[in-house]
Amino acid sequence: MARFVSAVFAVIAVILTVHIVLVLADASTTSTIVKDIGDVAAKLAWGFKSLFSLDSVKLTVFLNYGLAALAYLLVGGVLVRLFRRAA
């Protein structure tokens, strides 16, 4: 169970990170893949996506989605430790 939880939270963090990289690289938002990753990342970042509102869109996305990715990794790590202790 711990491996599954770790994998799920890692995939979420990767999706958020890929979205950050695509925004920083000025990827075309008309691309279906870029749009789909952005949509999924926006849903996963829920409360974090509007945490900071700066003049720079790139910096705003970096901070908000980066914090969301870190939060998922931290929560995932805590859950994995709890599952391993319970086993």
SULLINZI-V965817 format. One record per residue. N is the residue number from 1. RES is the residue in one letter. SS is DSSP state (H for helix, E for strand, L for the rest). OMEGA is omega in whole degrees, 0 to 359 (NA if undefined). NEAR is the number of other ideal C-beta (glycine too) atoms within 8 Angstrom. Layout:
# SULLINZI-V965817
N/RES/SS/OMEGA/NEAR
N/RES/SS/OMEGA/NEAR
This chain:
# SULLINZI-V965817
1/M/L/180/6
2/A/H/179/9
3/R/H/179/6
4/F/H/180/7
5/V/H/179/12
6/S/H/180/10
7/A/H/181/8
8/V/H/181/9
9/F/H/176/14
10/A/H/179/10
11/V/H/178/8
12/I/H/179/12
13/A/H/178/13
14/V/H/179/8
15/I/H/179/12
16/L/H/180/16
17/T/H/178/11
18/V/H/178/10
19/H/H/178/14
20/I/H/181/13
21/V/H/180/8
22/L/H/178/11
23/V/H/180/13
24/L/H/180/9
25/A/L/182/6
26/D/L/178/5
27/A/L/182/8
28/S/L/180/6
29/T/L/176/7
30/T/L/177/5
31/S/L/181/8
32/T/H/181/5
33/I/H/180/6
34/V/H/180/12
35/K/H/180/10
36/D/H/178/8
37/I/H/178/12
38/G/H/179/12
39/D/H/179/8
40/V/H/180/10
41/A/H/179/13
42/A/H/178/8
43/K/H/182/7
44/L/H/183/11
45/A/L/185/12
46/W/H/185/7
47/G/H/183/6
48/F/H/188/11
49/K/H/177/10
50/S/H/181/6
51/L/L/177/8
52/F/L/177/6
53/S/L/183/4
54/L/L/178/7
55/D/L/181/2
56/S/L/179/6
57/V/H/181/6
58/K/H/179/8
59/L/H/178/8
60/T/H/179/11
61/V/H/180/12
62/F/H/182/11
63/L/H/185/11
64/N/H/182/14
65/Y/H/176/16
66/G/H/176/11
67/L/H/177/10
68/A/H/179/14
69/A/H/178/13
70/L/H/179/9
71/A/H/178/9
72/Y/H/179/13
73/L/H/179/11
74/L/H/179/8
75/V/H/177/9
76/G/H/178/15
77/G/H/178/9
78/V/H/179/8
79/L/H/179/10
80/V/H/179/11
81/R/H/178/8
82/L/H/179/8
83/F/H/180/11
84/R/H/177/8
85/R/H/181/6
86/A/H/183/5
87/A/L/NA/6
